[in-house]
Amino acid sequence: MSRGFFLHDPESTEMYTAEWADVLQGATIQTSTWSILPVGPTIAGQAIGADSASCVVSGVLEGVFYTLTNELTWVGGFGPVQRSTYFRGGQR
């Protein structure tokens, strides 16, 4: 997941992916949890890949700035670690 800033069309459903290969270094993701602030949008379709985690977000409001955070642990009891991305509800 890039740590950049994005526009998310309020009428759309968008997938976000957090890439963790640099942290995992070959380890396996054990848990992945997504959160969004401010609360309101829906987080669904959560998935875990070999070195990434993804989710689908919908229901954002025009002009509101959001922080979407992925927190994970990996096999062996390591973590938790977090990565966030930032976006604003708005037309592209």
GUZAVO-691036 format. One record per residue: residue number from 0; residue in three letters; x, y, z of N, C-alpha, C in turn. Coordinates in Angstrom, 3 decimals. Layout:
REM GUZAVO-691036
pt pos:NUM, code:ALA, n.u:X, n.v:Y, n.w:Z, ca.u:X, ca.v:Y, ca.w:Z, c.u:X, c.v:Y, c.w:Z
...
//
This chain:
REM GUZAVO-691036
pt pos:0, code:MET, n.u:0.863, n.v:-1.161, n.w:0.000, ca.u:0.000, ca.v:0.000, ca.w:0.000, c.u:0.903, c.v:1.216, c.w:0.000
pt pos:1, code:SER, n.u:0.750, n.v:2.013, n.w:-0.983, ca.u:1.517, ca.v:3.240, ca.w:-1.046, c.u:1.126, c.v:4.130, c.w:0.121
pt pos:2, code:ARG, n.u:2.050, n.v:4.891, n.w:0.590, ca.u:1.752, ca.v:5.797, ca.w:1.687, c.u:1.417, c.v:7.178, c.w:1.164
pt pos:3, code:GLY, n.u:0.920, n.v:7.236, n.w:-0.050, ca.u:0.575, ca.v:8.498, ca.w:-0.674, c.u:-0.830, c.v:8.953, c.w:-0.346
pt pos:4, code:PHE, n.u:-1.304, n.v:9.911, n.w:-1.123, ca.u:-2.631, ca.v:10.492, ca.w:-0.939, c.u:-3.431, c.v:10.237, c.w:-2.204
pt pos:5, code:PHE, n.u:-4.667, n.v:9.781, n.w:-2.052, ca.u:-5.501, ca.v:9.405, ca.w:-3.183, c.u:-6.866, c.v:10.066, c.w:-3.110
pt pos:6, code:LEU, n.u:-7.529, n.v:10.135, n.w:-4.258, ca.u:-8.946, ca.v:10.488, ca.w:-4.305, c.u:-9.736, c.v:9.199, c.w:-4.434
pt pos:7, code:HIS, n.u:-10.817, n.v:9.098, n.w:-3.690, ca.u:-11.700, ca.v:7.930, ca.w:-3.734, c.u:-13.082, c.v:8.451, c.w:-4.076
pt pos:8, code:ASP, n.u:-13.583, n.v:8.092, n.w:-5.243, ca.u:-14.894, ca.v:8.541, ca.w:-5.704, c.u:-15.959, c.v:8.023, c.w:-4.732
pt pos:9, code:PRO, n.u:-16.772, n.v:8.911, n.w:-4.152, ca.u:-17.808, ca.v:8.490, ca.w:-3.204, c.u:-18.800, c.v:7.490, c.w:-3.794
pt pos:10, code:GLU, n.u:-18.919, n.v:7.445, n.w:-5.106, ca.u:-19.855, ca.v:6.540, ca.w:-5.761, c.u:-19.236, c.v:5.166, c.w:-6.044
pt pos:11, code:SER, n.u:-17.948, n.v:5.005, n.w:-5.727, ca.u:-17.269, ca.v:3.766, ca.w:-6.113, c.u:-16.856, c.v:2.919, c.w:-4.910
pt pos:12, code:THR, n.u:-16.507, n.v:1.691, n.w:-5.227, ca.u:-15.907, ca.v:0.760, ca.w:-4.279, c.u:-14.470, c.v:0.564, c.w:-4.744
pt pos:13, code:GLU, n.u:-13.527, n.v:0.766, n.w:-3.846, ca.u:-12.110, ca.v:0.699, ca.w:-4.211, c.u:-11.389, c.v:-0.367, c.w:-3.394
pt pos:14, code:MET, n.u:-10.429, n.v:-1.060, n.w:-4.032, ca.u:-9.590, ca.v:-2.026, ca.w:-3.337, c.u:-8.283, c.v:-1.347, c.w:-2.936
pt pos:15, code:TYR, n.u:-7.857, n.v:-1.626, n.w:-1.716, ca.u:-6.589, ca.v:-1.134, ca.w:-1.206, c.u:-5.749, c.v:-2.331, c.w:-0.787
pt pos:16, code:THR, n.u:-4.447, n.v:-2.266, n.w:-1.076, ca.u:-3.538, ca.v:-3.363, ca.w:-0.752, c.u:-2.330, c.v:-2.828, c.w:0.002
pt pos:17, code:ALA, n.u:-1.989, n.v:-3.503, n.w:1.091, ca.u:-0.783, ca.v:-3.185, ca.w:1.847, c.u:0.266, c.v:-4.249, c.w:1.504
pt pos:18, code:GLU, n.u:1.399, n.v:-3.818, n.w:0.987, ca.u:2.496, ca.v:-4.717, ca.w:0.649, c.u:3.433, c.v:-4.808, c.w:1.857
pt pos:19, code:TRP, n.u:3.758, n.v:-6.019, n.w:2.277, ca.u:4.524, ca.v:-6.245, ca.w:3.491, c.u:5.817, c.v:-7.042, c.w:3.270
pt pos:20, code:ALA, n.u:6.231, n.v:-7.297, n.w:2.048, ca.u:7.410, ca.v:-8.136, ca.w:1.791, c.u:8.653, c.v:-7.615, c.w:2.508
pt pos:21, code:ASP, n.u:8.819, n.v:-6.299, n.w:2.573, ca.u:10.005, ca.v:-5.725, ca.w:3.202, c.u:10.060, c.v:-6.009, c.w:4.702
pt pos:22, code:VAL, n.u:8.903, n.v:-6.179, n.w:5.338, ca.u:8.846, ca.v:-6.467, ca.w:6.770, c.u:8.887, c.v:-7.973, c.w:7.024
pt pos:23, code:LEU, n.u:8.143, n.v:-8.714, n.w:6.235, ca.u:8.001, ca.v:-10.155, ca.w:6.453, c.u:9.275, c.v:-10.936, c.w:6.179
pt pos:24, code:GLN, n.u:10.007, n.v:-10.535, n.w:5.155, ca.u:11.252, ca.v:-11.205, ca.w:4.764, c.u:11.075, c.v:-12.721, c.w:4.717
pt pos:25, code:GLY, n.u:10.004, n.v:-13.163, n.w:4.052, ca.u:9.746, ca.v:-14.582, ca.w:3.856, c.u:8.824, c.v:-15.210, c.w:4.887
pt pos:26, code:ALA, n.u:8.496, n.v:-14.504, n.w:5.971, ca.u:7.577, ca.v:-15.027, ca.w:6.988, c.u:6.150, c.v:-15.015, c.w:6.447
pt pos:27, code:THR, n.u:5.234, n.v:-15.652, n.w:7.166, ca.u:3.843, ca.v:-15.768, ca.w:6.750, c.u:2.951, c.v:-14.886, c.w:7.618
pt pos:28, code:ILE, n.u:2.055, n.v:-14.131, n.w:6.981, ca.u:1.096, ca.v:-13.303, ca.w:7.715, c.u:0.169, c.v:-14.213, c.w:8.514
pt pos:29, code:GLN, n.u:-0.022, n.v:-13.866, n.w:9.778, ca.u:-0.918, ca.v:-14.634, ca.w:10.644, c.u:-2.268, c.v:-13.949, c.w:10.770
pt pos:30, code:THR, n.u:-2.275, n.v:-12.644, n.w:11.073, ca.u:-3.532, ca.v:-11.890, ca.w:11.181, c.u:-3.391, c.v:-10.561, c.w:10.463
pt pos:31, code:SER, n.u:-4.505, n.v:-10.074, n.w:9.960, ca.u:-4.565, ca.v:-8.769, ca.w:9.303, c.u:-5.880, c.v:-8.110, c.w:9.693
pt pos:32, code:THR, n.u:-5.785, n.v:-6.879, n.w:10.186, ca.u:-6.966, ca.v:-6.135, ca.w:10.595, c.u:-6.926, c.v:-4.759, c.w:9.936
pt pos:33, code:TRP, n.u:-8.063, n.v:-4.337, n.w:9.390, ca.u:-8.182, ca.v:-3.032, ca.w:8.747, c.u:-9.061, c.v:-2.127, c.w:9.597
pt pos:34, code:SER, n.u:-8.715, n.v:-0.831, n.w:9.621, ca.u:-9.548, ca.v:0.165, ca.w:10.289, c.u:-9.521, c.v:1.452, c.w:9.489
pt pos:35, code:ILE, n.u:-10.554, n.v:2.273, n.w:9.670, ca.u:-10.625, ca.v:3.544, ca.w:8.949, c.u:-11.112, c.v:4.631, c.w:9.895
pt pos:36, code:LEU, n.u:-10.478, n.v:5.800, n.w:9.777, ca.u:-10.879, ca.v:6.976, ca.w:10.543, c.u:-11.023, c.v:8.147, c.w:9.604
pt pos:37, code:PRO, n.u:-12.027, n.v:8.989, n.w:9.762, ca.u:-13.110, ca.v:8.811, ca.w:10.706, c.u:-13.982, c.v:7.612, c.w:10.318
pt pos:38, code:VAL, n.u:-14.677, n.v:7.070, n.w:11.309, ca.u:-15.527, ca.v:5.899, ca.w:11.069, c.u:-16.670, c.v:6.274, c.w:10.144
pt pos:39, code:GLY, n.u:-17.236, n.v:5.270, n.w:9.499, ca.u:-18.360, ca.v:5.501, ca.w:8.591, c.u:-18.324, c.v:4.626, c.w:7.367
pt pos:40, code:PRO, n.u:-17.245, n.v:4.684, n.w:6.570, ca.u:-17.176, ca.v:3.826, ca.w:5.389, c.u:-17.175, c.v:2.349, c.w:5.760
pt pos:41, code:THR, n.u:-17.551, n.v:1.516, n.w:4.799, ca.u:-17.591, ca.v:0.076, ca.w:4.985, c.u:-16.291, c.v:-0.543, c.w:4.490
pt pos:42, code:ILE, n.u:-15.703, n.v:-1.412, n.w:5.318, ca.u:-14.532, ca.v:-2.197, ca.w:4.936, c.u:-15.012, c.v:-3.629, c.w:4.750
pt pos:43, code:ALA, n.u:-14.769, n.v:-4.188, n.w:3.572, ca.u:-15.224, ca.v:-5.549, ca.w:3.261, c.u:-14.165, c.v:-6.248, c.w:2.423
pt pos:44, code:GLY, n.u:-14.446, n.v:-7.492, n.w:2.069, ca.u:-13.584, ca.v:-8.239, ca.w:1.149, c.u:-12.152, c.v:-8.334, c.w:1.586
pt pos:45, code:GLN, n.u:-11.920, n.v:-8.524, n.w:2.881, ca.u:-10.552, ca.v:-8.615, ca.w:3.371, c.u:-9.903, c.v:-9.926, c.w:2.927
pt pos:46, code:ALA, n.u:-8.644, n.v:-9.816, n.w:2.506, ca.u:-7.911, ca.v:-10.998, ca.w:2.039, c.u:-6.452, c.v:-10.879, c.w:2.449
pt pos:47, code:ILE, n.u:-5.822, n.v:-12.051, n.w:2.617, ca.u:-4.394, ca.v:-12.115, ca.w:2.939, c.u:-3.697, c.v:-12.894, c.w:1.835
pt pos:48, code:GLY, n.u:-2.628, n.v:-12.311, n.w:1.279, ca.u:-1.810, ca.v:-12.982, ca.w:0.278, c.u:-0.496, c.v:-13.421, c.w:0.897
pt pos:49, code:ALA, n.u:0.425, n.v:-13.858, n.w:0.075, ca.u:1.722, ca.v:-14.328, ca.w:0.555, c.u:2.477, c.v:-13.240, c.w:1.312
pt pos:50, code:ASP, n.u:2.465, n.v:-12.019, n.w:0.786, ca.u:3.165, ca.v:-10.925, ca.w:1.438, c.u:2.388, c.v:-9.613, c.w:1.351
pt pos:51, code:SER, n.u:1.055, n.v:-9.735, n.w:1.315, ca.u:0.215, ca.v:-8.548, ca.w:1.248, c.u:-1.136, c.v:-8.826, c.w:1.906
pt pos:52, code:ALA, n.u:-1.843, n.v:-7.744, n.w:2.199, ca.u:-3.204, ca.v:-7.833, ca.w:2.715, c.u:-4.024, c.v:-6.794, c.w:1.962
pt pos:53, code:SER, n.u:-5.286, n.v:-7.110, n.w:1.694, ca.u:-6.116, ca.v:-6.177, ca.w:0.936, c.u:-7.510, c.v:-6.100, c.w:1.532
pt pos:54, code:CYS, n.u:-8.211, n.v:-5.038, n.w:1.161, ca.u:-9.602, ca.v:-4.867, ca.w:1.563, c.u:-10.290, c.v:-3.987, c.w:0.530
pt pos:55, code:VAL, n.u:-11.610, n.v:-3.965, n.w:0.608, ca.u:-12.428, ca.v:-3.145, ca.w:-0.275, c.u:-13.157, c.v:-2.116, c.w:0.591
pt pos:56, code:VAL, n.u:-13.134, n.v:-0.866, n.w:0.154, ca.u:-13.754, ca.v:0.221, ca.w:0.907, c.u:-14.834, c.v:0.892, c.w:0.061
pt pos:57, code:SER, n.u:-15.975, n.v:1.146, n.w:0.678, ca.u:-17.061, ca.v:1.872, ca.w:0.021, c.u:-17.737, c.v:2.779, c.w:1.048
pt pos:58, code:GLY, n.u:-18.552, n.v:3.686, n.w:0.558, ca.u:-19.336, ca.v:4.539, ca.w:1.435, c.u:-18.609, c.v:5.756, c.w:1.971
pt pos:59, code:VAL, n.u:-17.605, n.v:6.246, n.w:1.230, ca.u:-16.914, ca.v:7.458, ca.w:1.673, c.u:-17.762, c.v:8.683, c.w:1.320
pt pos:60, code:LEU, n.u:-17.499, n.v:9.778, n.w:2.009, ca.u:-18.236, ca.v:11.013, ca.w:1.787, c.u:-17.366, c.v:12.028, c.w:1.055
pt pos:61, code:GLU, n.u:-17.975, n.v:12.777, n.w:0.182, ca.u:-17.300, ca.v:13.828, ca.w:-0.581, c.u:-16.624, c.v:14.813, c.w:0.366
pt pos:62, code:GLY, n.u:-15.335, n.v:15.087, n.w:0.099, ca.u:-14.601, ca.v:16.104, ca.w:0.836, c.u:-14.032, c.v:15.673, c.w:2.176
pt pos:63, code:VAL, n.u:-14.320, n.v:14.465, n.w:2.627, ca.u:-13.810, ca.v:13.992, ca.w:3.909, c.u:-12.456, c.v:13.304, c.w:3.699
pt pos:64, code:PHE, n.u:-11.494, n.v:13.609, n.w:4.562, ca.u:-10.174, ca.v:12.985, ca.w:4.526, c.u:-10.188, c.v:11.756, c.w:5.437
pt pos:65, code:TYR, n.u:-9.651, n.v:10.637, n.w:4.927, ca.u:-9.668, ca.v:9.374, ca.w:5.658, c.u:-8.259, c.v:8.824, c.w:5.826
pt pos:66, code:THR, n.u:-8.069, n.v:8.064, n.w:6.914, ca.u:-6.853, ca.v:7.285, ca.w:7.148, c.u:-7.270, c.v:5.829, c.w:7.215
pt pos:67, code:LEU, n.u:-6.757, n.v:5.016, n.w:6.288, ca.u:-7.021, ca.v:3.583, ca.w:6.242, c.u:-5.761, c.v:2.871, c.w:6.720
pt pos:68, code:THR, n.u:-5.895, n.v:2.067, n.w:7.774, ca.u:-4.739, ca.v:1.430, ca.w:8.401, c.u:-4.866, c.v:-0.092, c.w:8.379
pt pos:69, code:ASN, n.u:-3.773, n.v:-0.751, n.w:8.007, ca.u:-3.684, ca.v:-2.206, ca.w:8.066, c.u:-2.709, c.v:-2.560, c.w:9.178
pt pos:70, code:GLU, n.u:-3.154, n.v:-3.416, n.w:10.095, ca.u:-2.295, ca.v:-3.898, ca.w:11.176, c.u:-2.172, c.v:-5.401, c.w:11.039
pt pos:71, code:LEU, n.u:-0.945, n.v:-5.914, n.w:11.155, ca.u:-0.788, ca.v:-7.365, ca.w:11.040, c.u:0.221, c.v:-7.916, c.w:12.011
pt pos:72, code:THR, n.u:0.097, n.v:-9.220, n.w:12.215, ca.u:1.089, ca.v:-10.002, ca.w:12.941, c.u:1.504, c.v:-11.121, c.w:11.998
pt pos:73, code:TRP, n.u:2.657, n.v:-11.715, n.w:12.233, ca.u:3.067, ca.v:-12.825, ca.w:11.396, c.u:3.506, c.v:-13.994, c.w:12.245
pt pos:74, code:VAL, n.u:3.529, n.v:-15.157, n.w:11.623, ca.u:3.827, ca.v:-16.418, ca.w:12.303, c.u:5.134, c.v:-16.279, c.w:13.077
pt pos:75, code:GLY, n.u:5.111, n.v:-16.758, n.w:14.301, ca.u:6.267, ca.v:-16.630, ca.w:15.176, c.u:6.009, c.v:-15.606, c.w:16.269
pt pos:76, code:GLY, n.u:4.824, n.v:-14.973, n.w:16.235, ca.u:4.448, ca.v:-14.026, ca.w:17.270, c.u:4.988, c.v:-12.628, c.w:17.091
pt pos:77, code:PHE, n.u:5.399, n.v:-12.296, n.w:15.882, ca.u:5.959, ca.v:-10.967, ca.w:15.641, c.u:4.858, c.v:-9.980, c.w:15.286
pt pos:78, code:GLY, n.u:5.076, n.v:-8.739, n.w:15.631, ca.u:4.106, ca.v:-7.692, ca.w:15.370, c.u:3.406, c.v:-7.333, c.w:16.669
pt pos:79, code:PRO, n.u:2.416, n.v:-6.488, n.w:16.631, ca.u:1.817, ca.v:-5.979, ca.w:15.410, c.u:2.605, c.v:-4.815, c.w:14.805
pt pos:80, code:VAL, n.u:2.458, n.v:-4.667, n.w:13.497, ca.u:2.986, ca.v:-3.527, ca.w:12.753, c.u:1.838, c.v:-2.937, c.w:11.950
pt pos:81, code:GLN, n.u:1.952, n.v:-1.653, n.w:11.635, ca.u:0.883, ca.v:-0.959, ca.w:10.917, c.u:1.427, c.v:-0.182, c.w:9.732
pt pos:82, code:ARG, n.u:0.562, n.v:-0.072, n.w:8.713, ca.u:0.794, ca.v:0.819, ca.w:7.577, c.u:-0.518, c.v:1.526, c.w:7.287
pt pos:83, code:SER, n.u:-0.407, n.v:2.790, n.w:6.922, ca.u:-1.610, ca.v:3.570, ca.w:6.624, c.u:-1.494, c.v:4.229, c.w:5.265
pt pos:84, code:THR, n.u:-2.643, n.v:4.469, n.w:4.672, ca.u:-2.729, ca.v:5.281, ca.w:3.464, c.u:-3.810, c.v:6.316, c.w:3.703
pt pos:85, code:TYR, n.u:-3.758, n.v:7.369, n.w:2.942, ca.u:-4.642, ca.v:8.506, ca.w:3.165, c.u:-5.379, c.v:8.832, c.w:1.877
pt pos:86, code:PHE, n.u:-6.658, n.v:9.120, n.w:2.009, ca.u:-7.410, ca.v:9.511, ca.w:0.824, c.u:-8.522, c.v:10.459, c.w:1.208
pt pos:87, code:ARG, n.u:-9.045, n.v:11.127, n.w:0.200, ca.u:-10.160, ca.v:12.045, ca.w:0.378, c.u:-11.278, c.v:11.599, c.w:-0.538
pt pos:88, code:GLY, n.u:-12.490, n.v:11.651, n.w:-0.047, ca.u:-13.643, ca.v:11.371, ca.w:-0.884, c.u:-13.786, c.v:12.492, c.w:-1.901
pt pos:89, code:GLY, n.u:-13.767, n.v:12.163, n.w:-3.193, ca.u:-13.882, ca.v:13.177, ca.w:-4.228, c.u:-13.844, c.v:12.572, c.w:-5.621
pt pos:90, code:GLN, n.u:-14.392, n.v:13.309, n.w:-6.556, ca.u:-14.391, ca.v:12.884, ca.w:-7.966, c.u:-12.986, c.v:12.977, c.w:-8.520
pt pos:91, code:ARG, n.u:-12.648, n.v:11.984, n.w:-9.393, ca.u:-11.341, ca.v:12.010, ca.w:-10.057, c.u:-11.447, c.v:12.735, c.w:-11.358
//
